Amino acid sequence: MKRLERSKQLYQGVFIAAVLPMNADESLDLPRVKPCLDHLVNAGMGPGNAVYIALGAGGEAMMLTIEERKAAAEAAVEASAGRIPVFVGVSADRTATMVELARHADRIGADGLQIEPPWYFSGTADDIFEYYRAVSEAVEIGITVYPTPWTSMFDMNEAYIERLAALENVIGLKWYSANPSVAVKIIRRFRDRFSIISNLPGPLSASWFIHGVHGYVSQGANFMPRTHLRILDGLRNKRFEEATELYMRSEQEYYSAMETCIREGLNGEANFIKACMELIGYPCGPARLPLRRPPDTFIDHMRTILAALGERA
């Protein structure tokens, strides 16, 4: 099987925004990557039902040096040893840096790449297309496109996705749109050309599956893997009410508690995931400053949720 075909085949299921362990001094704690990944595999996650995204926002990629990103990617691929698909986030503001990271991920045996448009300094549609074309011509593994208009100020429309479809290495979309009608149109039009993972509102996952997505994004899968495999099974087998209710009692409880903290001025992603990893017996250290540990109210709430779900250590 060609590597591109394999990348597309593997890009489905629960999309885990994987956490990156750190020591108390904020240095990388790479030996701890494997126990955290083992926990996912032991819960039943693997090819066909899950994707491990190393170095996304949950992995604090934007807070790492280039060499740290390479080392973390190597640790994830080595820890997986083929047991769970590893897609590596290689997004960067500079095209050359993104291509360097992509080639490295390709060389070490990653299953695919996740790439969002450049942030801070955005560009024209042509600029961003050339960004994706550069990496498409540089690697042999599959590329997944991640629209992030909240950072790039660039919202991909149907015509733009059609342009990306001409790039052979683009095999997947981690799809987001603020406009539900656009989201549905893109999913239905491109569901055969791409493997599509939903980054759309989770409580509506049943709708996105009906329209043709192959999976959904989850921060909580780091610490609720068994629960998310049950949700995925319900979605795939059209037990939509059961899957939705379980999602609301797990992932949505986590997001709601996190949103309360955000309204009070505490932002982030990895800091919330790491607080929950500690609750299930897999401490991952602190997030890098300025991200701060969530308050006790968040931690106590999630302790109760995880106990009810049977996900605590």
NORVEN-V199663 format. One record per residue. N is the residue number from 1. SS is DSSP state (H for helix, E for strand, - for the rest). Layout:
BEGIN
n=N ss=SS
n=N ss=SS
END
This chain:
BEGIN
n=1 ss=-
n=2 ss=-
n=3 ss=H
n=4 ss=H
n=5 ss=H
n=6 ss=H
n=7 ss=H
n=8 ss=H
n=9 ss=H
n=10 ss=H
n=11 ss=-
n=12 ss=-
n=13 ss=E
n=14 ss=E
n=15 ss=E
n=16 ss=E
n=17 ss=E
n=18 ss=-
n=19 ss=-
n=20 ss=-
n=21 ss=-
n=22 ss=E
n=23 ss=-
n=24 ss=-
n=25 ss=-
n=26 ss=-
n=27 ss=-
n=28 ss=E
n=29 ss=-
n=30 ss=-
n=31 ss=H
n=32 ss=H
n=33 ss=H
n=34 ss=H
n=35 ss=H
n=36 ss=H
n=37 ss=H
n=38 ss=H
n=39 ss=H
n=40 ss=H
n=41 ss=H
n=42 ss=H
n=43 ss=-
n=44 ss=-
n=45 ss=-
n=46 ss=-
n=47 ss=-
n=48 ss=-
n=49 ss=-
n=50 ss=E
n=51 ss=E
n=52 ss=E
n=53 ss=E
n=54 ss=E
n=55 ss=-
n=56 ss=-
n=57 ss=H
n=58 ss=H
n=59 ss=H
n=60 ss=-
n=61 ss=H
n=62 ss=H
n=63 ss=H
n=64 ss=-
n=65 ss=-
n=66 ss=H
n=67 ss=H
n=68 ss=H
n=69 ss=H
n=70 ss=H
n=71 ss=H
n=72 ss=H
n=73 ss=H
n=74 ss=H
n=75 ss=H
n=76 ss=H
n=77 ss=H
n=78 ss=H
n=79 ss=H
n=80 ss=H
n=81 ss=-
n=82 ss=-
n=83 ss=-
n=84 ss=-
n=85 ss=E
n=86 ss=E
n=87 ss=E
n=88 ss=E
n=89 ss=E
n=90 ss=-
n=91 ss=-
n=92 ss=-
n=93 ss=-
n=94 ss=-
n=95 ss=H
n=96 ss=H
n=97 ss=H
n=98 ss=H
n=99 ss=H
n=100 ss=H
n=101 ss=H
n=102 ss=H
n=103 ss=H
n=104 ss=H
n=105 ss=H
n=106 ss=H
n=107 ss=H
n=108 ss=H
n=109 ss=-
n=110 ss=-
n=111 ss=-
n=112 ss=E
n=113 ss=E
n=114 ss=E
n=115 ss=E
n=116 ss=E
n=117 ss=-
n=118 ss=-
n=119 ss=-
n=120 ss=-
n=121 ss=-
n=122 ss=-
n=123 ss=-
n=124 ss=-
n=125 ss=H
n=126 ss=H
n=127 ss=H
n=128 ss=H
n=129 ss=H
n=130 ss=H
n=131 ss=H
n=132 ss=H
n=133 ss=H
n=134 ss=H
n=135 ss=H
n=136 ss=H
n=137 ss=-
n=138 ss=-
n=139 ss=-
n=140 ss=-
n=141 ss=-
n=142 ss=E
n=143 ss=E
n=144 ss=E
n=145 ss=E
n=146 ss=E
n=147 ss=-
n=148 ss=-
n=149 ss=H
n=150 ss=H
n=151 ss=H
n=152 ss=H
n=153 ss=-
n=154 ss=-
n=155 ss=-
n=156 ss=-
n=157 ss=-
n=158 ss=H
n=159 ss=H
n=160 ss=H
n=161 ss=H
n=162 ss=H
n=163 ss=H
n=164 ss=H
n=165 ss=-
n=166 ss=-
n=167 ss=-
n=168 ss=-
n=169 ss=-
n=170 ss=E
n=171 ss=E
n=172 ss=E
n=173 ss=E
n=174 ss=E
n=175 ss=E
n=176 ss=-
n=177 ss=-
n=178 ss=-
n=179 ss=-
n=180 ss=H
n=181 ss=H
n=182 ss=H
n=183 ss=H
n=184 ss=H
n=185 ss=H
n=186 ss=H
n=187 ss=H
n=188 ss=H
n=189 ss=H
n=190 ss=H
n=191 ss=-
n=192 ss=-
n=193 ss=-
n=194 ss=-
n=195 ss=E
n=196 ss=E
n=197 ss=E
n=198 ss=E
n=199 ss=-
n=200 ss=-
n=201 ss=-
n=202 ss=H
n=203 ss=H
n=204 ss=H
n=205 ss=H
n=206 ss=H
n=207 ss=H
n=208 ss=H
n=209 ss=H
n=210 ss=H
n=211 ss=H
n=212 ss=-
n=213 ss=-
n=214 ss=-
n=215 ss=E
n=216 ss=E
n=217 ss=E
n=218 ss=E
n=219 ss=-
n=220 ss=H
n=221 ss=H
n=222 ss=H
n=223 ss=-
n=224 ss=-
n=225 ss=H
n=226 ss=H
n=227 ss=H
n=228 ss=H
n=229 ss=H
n=230 ss=H
n=231 ss=H
n=232 ss=H
n=233 ss=H
n=234 ss=H
n=235 ss=H
n=236 ss=H
n=237 ss=-
n=238 ss=-
n=239 ss=-
n=240 ss=H
n=241 ss=H
n=242 ss=H
n=243 ss=H
n=244 ss=H
n=245 ss=H
n=246 ss=H
n=247 ss=H
n=248 ss=H
n=249 ss=H
n=250 ss=-
n=251 ss=H
n=252 ss=H
n=253 ss=H
n=254 ss=H
n=255 ss=H
n=256 ss=H
n=257 ss=H
n=258 ss=H
n=259 ss=H
n=260 ss=H
n=261 ss=H
n=262 ss=H
n=263 ss=H
n=264 ss=-
n=265 ss=-
n=266 ss=-
n=267 ss=-
n=268 ss=-
n=269 ss=-
n=270 ss=H
n=271 ss=H
n=272 ss=H
n=273 ss=H
n=274 ss=H
n=275 ss=H
n=276 ss=H
n=277 ss=H
n=278 ss=H
n=279 ss=H
n=280 ss=-
n=281 ss=-
n=282 ss=-
n=283 ss=-
n=284 ss=-
n=285 ss=-
n=286 ss=-
n=287 ss=-
n=288 ss=-
n=289 ss=-
n=290 ss=-
n=291 ss=-
n=292 ss=-
n=293 ss=-
n=294 ss=-
n=295 ss=-
n=296 ss=H
n=297 ss=H
n=298 ss=H
n=299 ss=H
n=300 ss=H
n=301 ss=H
n=302 ss=H
n=303 ss=H
n=304 ss=H
n=305 ss=H
n=306 ss=H
n=307 ss=H
n=308 ss=H
n=309 ss=H
n=310 ss=-
n=311 ss=-
n=312 ss=-
n=313 ss=-
END
